[in-house]
């Protein structure tokens, strides 16, 4: 599942987070062409074509999945971080 980062809605972000599997590590990544997606390739691995990435969401910490998607404050914080990234892109997003 991926969306265009420049037209991303908060509901699309919620769907993206809900699609994650918390039994393994996950990472939000943004490609150079503007696609935002949830990856199970994390850290600094396989970064060709990646314009930006969030810190790794470690397995078992409820950063992804239905529970995370239902957390309005968490989703809003992620969404705000993505909006900030669009204004000031950087390769690694670890504070938001």
N, C-alpha and C positions, 0 to 999 in steps of 0.2 A: 504494500500500500504506500503510495506517495502522493503528495500534493505540491502545487506550486507555492513556494514560500511567499511570493509577492501578492498572492490572492488568498492566502490561508485564512480561514475563519477559525474562531475559537472552537466551534463544533467539529471541524475537521481535525483540529489538534486533539480534541477529546477522543475522537474515533481512532486516531493514530496511537495515542497512549493506551487506549482500551485494547488495541490489537496486540500489544506486547505480551510476551511470556516472561513472567517474573522468575521462572525457574533457571534462567540463564541471564548473563549480562546483556544489556542493551545500550544503544547510543543513538541519539538523534543526530542525523547528518544532513547537510545541505550541499547539494552538488553545485558545480560551477554553472550549470544550466538552470538552477533555481528549484530543483526538486528537493523536497524535505521528506525524509523517511526515517523509520526506526530500523536500526541495523543490529544484527547479532555479531557483526564484526566490530570490535571496539578498540579503544585505545588509539595508538598511532599506527595501526595496521591498515594497509590497503587504502591509502589516502589519495590515489590518483583520481582526479575529477571531483574531489571534495573541497568545497570552499570554506566550510565551517562545520564544527562538530561540538556537541555538548560533552561535558564530562561523562564518563561511563556511569550508567545506572546499574550498580551491582545487584546481582541476583538476590532475591529474598528480602529486599528492602522496600517493596511495594511502590517502586517508582513507575511501574507500568502495570497494565491490567485494568480490570473493571473498577477496582477500588480506587486506584490512582486517578482514573478518568472521572470518577464521581466527586473527587476533592476539588471543589470550585476554586479555592485559594491557590492550590498547587497549579492547576491548569492556567489560571490567570497569570501567575508568576512566570510560567514557561512561555506563555503567549507574549507577555511583555518583553521577555528576554529576546524572543524572536523578532519582535518589532524593533527593538533596539539594535539587533544585529543587522537588520535591513538598512538602518540609518548609518551604522558604523561597523561594517563587516570586520570580523576577525576570525582567525582559523580555529581558535579554541575558546569555548564559552564555559567558564567554570563558576562564575558568580552571576547571580541574577536576582 
